[in-house]
Amino acid sequence: MSRFFKYFLDQDPKPYSGTIGFAKKCFLLIMIGFLSFSSCLAKDPKTPSAEQKQENENLLEFSGADYDRVKAMVTKIANYIGTDPNSYKISIRPAKDFNASATFGKRLTVHSSLFHLLKTEAGLATIIAHEMGHIERKHLAKGMTTAITASIIGGVASALTGSSLVSSASQDVSNIAVKAHSRSQERSADLFAIDLMNKLYCSSPGKIEGYQLMLSKEKNVAYASFLRTHPMAKTRLDYMIELIKDAGCEV
């Protein structure tokens, strides 16, 4: 910005002679100075501070004690519902994003960030129970069946008509069907988890902690909720809170 100051100061003073001309020059100098000062204060919002970088790195850390916590929760839940806790294969993945997942073979993966972002035992137990719900209610196999069926129907419709428009429309309908089925499964896993939390952690607060965190991070979306694979966090929170209160338990 200094060269702009120099440019204006070195200009022929004649165009700025008189009160109006002098005022114009002063106004220009003030505006340039303001912009220069603002640029010095402004920080790139995309560039994390040293403290934020450290916090992000901390999310990758976990210990054997964290594994033991998850193992204890899985054992407690499995024993209550009458399934073998040793049939579950537990792993912890160093990851910054808030997530956990269930896959075939009763494999349960927990991201290390959960141990840092969730402050209550019940909050972590709810997430673990949710993923176990997907496994115990066989959502993985059912989801695959739905996807295959939707794909076959779309393919047959396309083949019978020979129209690219029908093919595209069939694909869209298939995708919506799969996402709707996924949302149904998410709700089912939520209900599975909350039912268990009300029985095993009734007096423990923090059951919805993970869902509150999801809500705080959930961006406003311009598309309809029926195009999402997961229900809106606010919707999930509402029915979970209602179920917890109806059971007379601590939220």
C-alpha positions in Angstrom: 0.0 0.0 0.0 3.0 2.4 0.5 3.4 2.8 -3.2 -0.2 4.1 -3.5 0.6 6.7 -0.8 3.7 7.7 -2.7 1.8 7.8 -6.0 -0.7 10.3 -4.7 1.8 12.4 -2.8 4.0 12.7 -5.9 1.2 13.8 -8.2 1.1 17.3 -9.6 -0.7 19.4 -6.9 -2.4 21.5 -9.5 -5.4 19.2 -10.1 -5.9 19.3 -6.3 -5.6 23.0 -5.9 -8.4 24.7 -4.1 -10.5 23.5 -1.3 -12.5 20.8 -3.2 -9.4 19.4 -4.8 -7.6 19.2 -1.5 -10.6 17.5 0.1 -10.7 14.9 -2.7 -7.0 14.1 -2.2 -7.4 13.8 1.6 -10.4 11.5 1.1 -8.4 9.3 -1.2 -5.6 9.1 1.2 -7.9 8.2 4.1 -9.6 5.5 2.1 -6.3 3.9 1.0 -5.0 4.1 4.6 -8.1 2.4 5.9 -7.9 -0.4 3.3 -4.2 -0.9 4.2 -4.9 -1.1 7.9 -7.8 -3.5 7.3 -5.7 -5.8 5.2 -3.2 -6.0 8.0 -5.8 -6.9 10.6 -7.7 -9.4 8.3 -6.8 -13.1 8.7 -7.5 -15.8 6.2 -10.4 -17.7 7.8 -9.3 -20.9 6.0 -5.9 -20.8 7.7 -6.1 -22.4 11.2 -4.2 -21.0 14.1 -1.4 -22.9 15.8 -3.8 -23.7 18.6 -6.4 -25.0 16.2 -3.8 -27.1 14.4 -2.8 -28.6 17.8 -6.4 -29.4 18.7 -6.8 -31.1 15.3 -3.7 -33.2 15.9 -5.0 -34.1 19.4 -8.1 -35.7 17.8 -5.8 -38.4 16.3 -4.6 -39.6 19.7 -6.0 -42.6 21.5 -4.7 -45.1 24.0 -5.3 -48.7 25.2 -7.6 -47.3 27.8 -9.9 -45.9 25.1 -10.1 -49.4 23.5 -10.9 -50.9 26.8 -13.8 -48.4 27.3 -15.3 -49.3 23.9 -14.8 -53.0 24.7 -16.5 -52.7 28.0 -19.5 -50.9 26.4 -19.8 -53.5 23.7 -19.6 -56.3 26.3 -22.3 -54.6 28.5 -24.7 -54.1 25.6 -24.1 -57.5 24.0 -24.7 -59.3 27.3 -27.9 -57.4 27.8 -29.3 -58.2 24.4 -28.1 -61.8 24.7 -25.4 -61.9 22.0 -21.7 -63.0 22.3 -19.6 -59.9 22.9 -16.5 -61.7 21.6 -18.2 -61.9 18.2 -17.6 -58.2 17.7 -14.3 -57.1 16.2 -13.4 -53.7 17.5 -10.9 -51.3 16.0 -10.0 -47.6 16.6 -9.0 -45.5 13.6 -7.0 -42.3 14.1 -9.3 -39.8 12.4 -10.3 -36.1 13.0 -13.9 -36.5 11.7 -16.7 -37.4 14.2 -17.7 -40.8 13.1 -18.1 -44.5 13.9 -19.1 -47.3 11.6 -20.3 -50.9 11.4 -19.5 -53.3 8.6 -20.0 -57.0 7.8 -18.5 -59.5 10.1 -19.6 -57.5 13.2 -16.7 -55.1 12.7 -17.1 -52.0 14.7 -14.8 -49.0 13.9 -14.5 -46.0 16.2 -12.8 -42.8 15.2 -10.3 -41.5 17.7 -12.0 -38.0 17.7 -14.9 -39.4 19.6 -12.8 -39.8 22.7 -12.0 -36.1 22.7 -15.2 -34.6 21.4 -17.6 -36.6 23.7 -17.3 -35.6 27.3 -19.7 -38.1 28.9 -19.7 -41.9 29.1 -23.3 -42.1 28.1 -22.6 -40.0 25.0 -20.0 -42.5 23.8 -22.1 -45.4 24.7 -25.0 -44.1 22.6 -22.8 -43.9 19.5 -21.5 -47.4 20.1 -25.0 -48.7 20.7 -26.2 -47.0 17.5 -23.6 -48.8 15.4 -24.3 -52.1 17.2 -28.0 -51.5 16.3 -27.1 -51.6 12.6 -25.4 -54.9 13.1 -28.0 -56.6 15.3 -30.8 -55.5 13.1 -29.0 -56.6 9.9 -29.2 -53.3 8.3 -26.0 -53.9 6.2 -27.5 -56.9 4.4 -30.9 -55.3 4.0 -29.3 -52.1 2.6 -27.4 -54.1 0.0 -30.6 -55.9 -1.0 -32.4 -52.6 -1.4 -29.6 -51.1 -3.5 -29.4 -54.2 -5.8 -33.2 -54.3 -6.2 -33.4 -50.6 -7.0 -30.6 -51.0 -9.5 -32.3 -54.0 -11.3 -35.6 -52.2 -11.5 -33.9 -49.1 -13.0 -32.0 -51.3 -15.5 -35.1 -53.2 -16.6 -37.1 -49.9 -17.1 -34.2 -48.5 -19.2 -33.9 -51.7 -21.3 -37.6 -51.9 -22.0 -38.0 -48.3 -23.1 -34.5 -47.8 -24.6 -34.8 -44.2 -23.6 -31.8 -42.3 -22.0 -34.3 -40.1 -20.2 -36.0 -43.1 -18.6 -32.6 -44.5 -17.7 -31.7 -41.2 -16.0 -35.0 -40.9 -14.2 -34.9 -44.6 -13.1 -31.4 -44.0 -11.6 -32.7 -41.0 -9.7 -35.7 -42.9 -8.4 -33.4 -45.8 -7.4 -31.1 -43.4 -5.5 -34.0 -41.8 -3.6 -35.3 -45.3 -2.7 -31.8 -46.3 -1.3 -31.5 -43.0 0.6 -35.0 -43.4 2.1 -34.2 -46.9 3.2 -30.9 -45.7 4.7 -32.8 -43.0 6.7 -35.2 -45.7 8.0 -32.3 -47.7 9.1 -30.7 -44.8 10.9 -33.9 -44.1 12.8 -34.1 -47.8 13.7 -30.5 -47.7 15.0 -31.3 -44.6 17.0 -34.3 -46.2 18.6 -32.2 -49.3 19.4 -29.6 -47.2 21.0 -31.9 -45.0 23.1 -33.9 -48.0 24.3 -30.6 -49.5 25.6 -29.4 -46.3 27.1 -32.7 -45.9 29.0 -32.2 -49.3 30.5 -28.4 -49.4 31.0 -27.5 -45.7 31.5 -30.9 -44.2 32.7 -29.4 -42.0 35.4 -26.4 -41.0 33.3 -26.6 -37.6 31.5 -25.2 -37.0 28.0 -27.0 -39.6 26.0 -27.7 -37.1 23.2 -24.3 -35.4 23.3 -23.1 -36.9 20.0 -26.3 -35.8 18.3 -26.0 -32.3 19.7 -22.5 -32.1 18.2 -23.9 -33.3 14.8 -26.5 -30.6 15.0 -23.9 -27.9 15.7 -21.9 -29.0 12.7 -24.8 -29.7 10.3 -24.9 -27.0 7.6 -28.1 -25.5 6.4 -29.2 -27.4 3.3 -31.2 -26.2 0.4 -32.4 -29.6 -0.7 -35.2 -31.6 0.8 -34.5 -34.0 3.7 -35.8 -36.9 1.6 -32.6 -36.6 -0.5 -30.4 -37.3 2.5 -29.1 -40.6 3.7 -29.4 -39.6 7.3 -32.3 -37.9 9.0 -31.8 -34.2 9.9 -29.9 -34.0 13.3 -32.7 -31.8 14.7 -35.3 -34.4 13.9 -33.2 -37.1 15.5 -32.7 -35.1 18.6 -36.4 -34.3 19.0 -37.6 -37.9 19.0 -34.7 -39.1 21.1 -35.2 -36.5 23.8 -38.9 -37.4 23.9 -38.2 -41.1 24.3 -35.6 -40.5 27.1 -38.0 -38.2 29.0 -40.9 -40.6 28.6 -38.8 -43.3 30.2 -38.1 -41.0 33.1 -34.4 -41.0 32.4 -31.7 -38.3 32.5 -31.2 -36.7 29.1 
